[in-house]
Amino acid sequence: MGDTVRVSVVFPRQLWEEVKRLIPAGQRSKVIAEATEREIRRRKRMESLERIKALQEELYRKYGEMPSCVEDIRQMREERDAEITGLR
């Protein structure tokens, strides 16, 4: 970490005791920074999902439910197969 800053962080006593017990003294800052980065990524993903959900709702309100295209695709495949079969 080339560009670092020192901050004070408050932990519940029991959690800090577990940190001290499980993580060696020289590695605590790194472990806490990595956990913070993971949480930031998780929160960004959650924000993205919320924006997607809002967009989906807006599109649904604006356009309603789109009709199924399954039958159209089946028909196009049959037409293509008929054209290919006719060429042979």
Secondary structure as the mmCIF struct_conf table of DSSP 4:
data_model
#
loop_
_struct_conf.conf_type_id
_struct_conf.id
_struct_conf.beg_label_comp_id
_struct_conf.beg_label_asym_id
_struct_conf.beg_label_seq_id
_struct_conf.end_label_comp_id
_struct_conf.end_label_asym_id
_struct_conf.end_label_seq_id
BEND BEND1 ASP A 3 ASP A 3
HELX_RH_AL_P HELX_RH_AL_P1 ARG A 13 LEU A 22
BEND BEND2 ILE A 23 ILE A 23
HELX_RH_3T_P HELX_RH_3T_P1 ALA A 25 GLN A 27
HELX_RH_AL_P HELX_RH_AL_P2 ARG A 28 TYR A 63
BEND BEND3 GLU A 65 GLU A 65
HELX_LH_PP_P HELX_LH_PP_P1 MET A 66 SER A 68
HELX_RH_AL_P HELX_RH_AL_P3 VAL A 70 LEU A 87
#
